Amino acid sequence: MAPRTSIPLLYRLSLLYFEPVFALSGAFILYFCPATFFTTMTPSPPPTGALASVRVLTDQLAAMQILLAFNTGIVLRFAVAGDDRRRETRLWRVCCAGMLICDVLHIMASARELGWEILVEPARWRGEDWANVGILGWMAAVRLGVVLGIGMGEEKRGSGKEENGRFVGRKSPKGANL
C-alpha cells in the first residue's frame, strides 16, 4: 500500500524523481565534462585551456548538485513515509523554500550572462538555454507551488472546521464561535 501523503502527485514526481535525475546529470557533466557545462551556461564559453584554472569550482558545484539530488531524492522521500501530514508539508515547504532561493539566484546569474532581454524572450533561446533555464524555471515553479501550499490540502490556521454538520471555529476571548 502506498504511503498516505498530502503532497500532490505533480510535486512528488517532479521533486522525488525528475529533480534527482536532473541534478545527478548536472553533477556528471560538471565533474567529467566541464567544457560542456560552460557551453551550456554561456554563449561565449572560456577556451578549453582556461578550464584547468576553474576545475576546483566545477568539482565543488558538482558536489552541490549531488547534495541537491540527495535532498530531493532521499530527504523528502523520508518525509512522505511518515504519518504526520502537517510535519510532512512543513518539511517540504521549508526544503523547497531553500531550493527556491537558490533557483532565483541561478535565474539571476543566467540573466547576467545572457541578458534579461534574451531571458524573457524564449524564442531567442538556444537549445542549451532551454535545457538550463527551461528546466530551472519549471522546477522553480514547482517549488514555489509547494512553498505557497498550493494543492497541499492544509487547513488554514484558525479557520475552524466542520463537526457533525456544524461549523466550529476558533473561540474568541468572549467564547463566541468565530
Residue pairs with C-beta under 8 A, 6 or more apart in sequence:
3 80
3 81
4 83
4 85
5 12
5 80
5 85
5 88
6 85
6 88
6 89
6 152
6 153
6 154
7 80
7 88
7 89
7 92
7 146
7 152
8 151
8 152
10 142
10 151
11 92
11 142
11 145
11 146
11 151
12 80
14 138
14 139
14 142
15 72
15 76
15 92
15 96
15 142
15 143
15 146
16 72
16 73
16 76
16 77
16 80
17 73
18 139
19 68
19 69
19 72
19 73
19 139
20 68
20 69
20 70
20 72
20 73
22 135
22 139
23 65
23 66
23 68
23 69
23 72
24 65
24 66
24 69
26 37
26 62
26 65
27 62
27 63
27 65
27 66
27 69
28 62
29 36
29 37
29 40
30 37
30 58
30 59
30 61
30 62
30 65
31 58
31 59
31 62
34 51
34 54
34 55
34 58
35 45
35 48
35 51
37 58
38 45
38 46
38 51
39 45
39 128
40 128
40 131
40 132
41 110
41 113
41 128
41 132
42 113
42 114
43 114
43 126
46 54
51 58
68 99
71 95
71 99
72 95
72 99
75 95
76 91
76 92
76 95
79 87
79 88
79 91
79 92
80 88
82 88
85 153
86 154
89 149
89 152
89 154
92 146
92 152
93 146
93 147
93 149
93 152
96 143
96 144
96 146
96 147
97 143
97 147
99 139
99 143
100 140
100 143
100 144
100 147
103 136
103 139
103 140
103 143
104 140
106 136
107 119
107 133
107 136
107 137
107 140
110 119
110 129
110 132
110 133
110 136
111 119
114 129
114 133
118 124
118 125
118 129
119 133
122 130
122 134
125 133
125 134
145 151
146 152
155 161
158 169
158 170
158 178
159 169
160 167
160 168
160 169
160 170
160 177
160 178
161 167
161 168
162 168
167 177
168 177
169 177
169 178
170 177
170 178
171 177
171 178
172 178
